[in-house]
Amino acid sequence: MSRPAFQVRPDRGMTLEPGDVLLTGAPHGAGFGMDTPRYLAPGNLVECEVEGPGRLRNASVAPPAG
C-alpha cells in the first residue's frame, strides 16, 4: 500500500483522534541493507514507547506451519 493510501484508509474503519499514532514498521527485507543483515526472528521483541500513553510490546513469532 502506498503511503498516501495508508494515510487515507485507516479512517474508513475507525475514527482517528488528535494524538493517535499509526505504526507501520519497516518494509519487508529492510534488514538486508544493514552492514550486517538483521531480520526479526521468533522471540524478538519490538517495542514502541510514547510518553503519556505508554509502551506497546509485540513479540515476533514463527509463521504457522503449512
Backbone as CSV, one residue per row, in Angstrom:
resi,resn,N_x,N_y,N_z,CA_x,CA_y,CA_z,C_x,C_y,C_z
1,MET,0.856,-1.171,0.000,0.000,0.000,0.000,0.902,1.233,0.000
2,SER,0.593,2.188,-0.826,1.394,3.415,-0.887,1.166,4.250,0.374
3,ARG,2.125,5.124,0.656,1.993,5.972,1.840,0.732,6.830,1.788
4,PRO,0.435,7.528,0.669,-0.809,8.318,0.653,-2.046,7.460,0.891
5,ALA,-2.090,6.238,0.319,-3.242,5.362,0.531,-3.335,4.952,1.994
6,PHE,-2.208,4.675,2.614,-2.214,4.297,4.024,-2.747,5.440,4.879
7,GLN,-2.375,6.660,4.546,-2.806,7.806,5.339,-4.299,8.053,5.212
8,VAL,-4.914,7.656,4.124,-6.329,7.886,3.906,-7.172,6.738,4.427
9,ARG,-6.767,5.508,4.244,-7.601,4.343,4.513,-7.935,4.075,5.976
10,PRO,-7.049,4.311,6.950,-7.416,3.948,8.331,-8.700,4.589,8.816
11,ASP,-9.006,5.811,8.385,-10.198,6.473,8.907,-11.487,5.916,8.311
12,ARG,-11.402,4.983,7.368,-12.612,4.359,6.839,-13.197,3.350,7.831
13,GLY,-12.359,2.795,8.689,-12.843,1.784,9.622,-12.837,2.222,11.068
14,MET,-12.329,3.427,11.342,-12.252,3.906,12.722,-12.187,5.426,12.704
15,THR,-12.424,6.010,13.826,-12.293,7.452,13.961,-10.906,7.757,14.501
16,LEU,-10.136,8.533,13.763,-8.820,8.946,14.236,-8.972,10.230,15.035
17,GLU,-8.327,10.254,16.178,-8.391,11.404,17.077,-7.026,12.070,17.161
18,PRO,-6.981,13.368,17.509,-5.685,14.015,17.708,-4.848,13.228,18.711
19,GLY,-3.602,12.980,18.363,-2.714,12.229,19.231,-2.647,10.748,18.908
20,ASP,-3.535,10.236,18.039,-3.460,8.828,17.633,-2.130,8.576,16.929
21,VAL,-1.584,7.391,17.110,-0.313,7.010,16.499,-0.562,5.822,15.581
22,LEU,-0.092,5.918,14.335,-0.181,4.812,13.383,1.223,4.266,13.173
23,LEU,1.430,2.999,13.488,2.736,2.368,13.331,2.695,1.422,12.146
24,THR,3.679,1.519,11.261,3.683,0.667,10.076,4.844,-0.315,10.057
25,GLY,5.899,-0.051,10.786,7.060,-0.926,10.729,7.895,-0.653,9.489
26,ALA,8.871,-1.496,9.277,9.759,-1.369,8.119,9.265,-2.281,7.002
27,PRO,9.551,-1.929,5.763,9.135,-2.792,4.662,9.878,-4.123,4.676
28,HIS,9.268,-5.133,4.100,9.865,-6.468,4.021,11.270,-6.370,3.425
29,GLY,12.240,-6.981,4.086,13.608,-7.012,3.577,14.454,-5.819,3.951
30,ALA,13.928,-4.894,4.769,14.686,-3.689,5.113,15.982,-4.032,5.840
31,GLY,15.996,-5.105,6.604,17.197,-5.500,7.335,18.330,-5.949,6.437
32,PHE,18.033,-6.297,5.193,19.044,-6.767,4.255,20.067,-5.678,3.949
33,GLY,19.659,-4.414,3.971,20.539,-3.309,3.627,21.492,-2.896,4.734
34,MET,21.424,-3.508,5.902,22.317,-3.152,7.006,23.701,-3.745,6.756
35,ASP,24.741,-3.144,7.376,26.107,-3.665,7.218,26.171,-5.144,7.564
36,THR,25.524,-5.531,8.626,25.331,-6.937,8.964,23.833,-7.176,8.885
37,PRO,23.350,-7.861,7.814,21.899,-8.040,7.664,21.249,-8.604,8.934
38,ARG,20.126,-8.000,9.316,19.396,-8.437,10.513,17.922,-8.530,10.168
39,TYR,17.288,-9.550,10.668,15.872,-9.772,10.430,15.190,-10.116,11.744
40,LEU,13.901,-9.865,11.835,13.153,-10.309,13.006,13.146,-11.828,13.034
41,ALA,13.277,-12.357,14.212,13.249,-13.803,14.395,12.281,-14.129,15.527
42,PRO,11.738,-15.345,15.534,10.852,-15.724,16.639,11.530,-15.437,17.984
43,GLY,10.787,-14.804,18.873,11.307,-14.467,20.192,11.790,-13.030,20.301
44,ASN,12.050,-12.353,19.154,12.436,-10.940,19.211,11.267,-10.116,19.733
45,LEU,11.580,-9.039,20.424,10.561,-8.153,20.976,10.671,-6.802,20.288
46,VAL,9.568,-6.304,19.757,9.512,-4.991,19.121,8.754,-4.066,20.062
47,GLU,9.367,-2.934,20.400,8.749,-2.005,21.339,8.642,-0.608,20.735
48,CYS,7.573,0.073,21.069,7.377,1.470,20.717,6.842,2.158,21.969
49,GLU,7.469,3.258,22.341,7.017,3.973,23.538,6.740,5.429,23.202
50,VAL,5.600,5.905,23.668,5.210,7.301,23.517,4.941,7.829,24.923
51,GLU,5.605,8.923,25.261,5.417,9.499,26.589,3.943,9.824,26.794
52,GLY,3.397,9.363,27.862,1.975,9.574,28.152,1.207,8.280,28.002
53,PRO,0.905,7.884,26.740,0.142,6.638,26.573,0.883,5.403,27.071
54,GLY,2.206,5.374,26.911,2.968,4.241,27.406,3.667,3.461,26.312
55,ARG,3.890,2.177,26.588,4.707,1.324,25.736,3.872,0.201,25.132
56,LEU,4.117,-0.057,23.850,3.500,-1.165,23.140,4.589,-2.187,22.855
57,ARG,4.366,-3.438,23.246,5.350,-4.507,23.022,4.691,-5.630,22.232
58,ASN,5.379,-6.084,21.195,4.905,-7.202,20.401,6.045,-8.189,20.227
59,ALA,5.785,-9.449,20.516,6.785,-10.495,20.335,6.639,-11.073,18.933
60,SER,7.763,-11.300,18.286,7.780,-11.917,16.970,7.612,-13.430,17.140
61,VAL,6.753,-14.018,16.330,6.518,-15.460,16.402,6.733,-16.067,15.013
62,ALA,6.975,-17.352,14.985,7.151,-18.058,13.709,5.818,-18.129,12.981
63,PRO,5.844,-18.070,11.650,4.583,-18.222,10.905,4.021,-19.621,11.095
64,PRO,2.724,-19.780,10.944,2.125,-21.110,11.098,2.699,-22.080,10.075
65,ALA,2.859,-23.301,10.484,3.349,-24.339,9.569,2.309,-24.625,8.496
66,GLY,2.806,-24.894,7.295,1.890,-25.309,6.238,1.801,-24.343,5.207
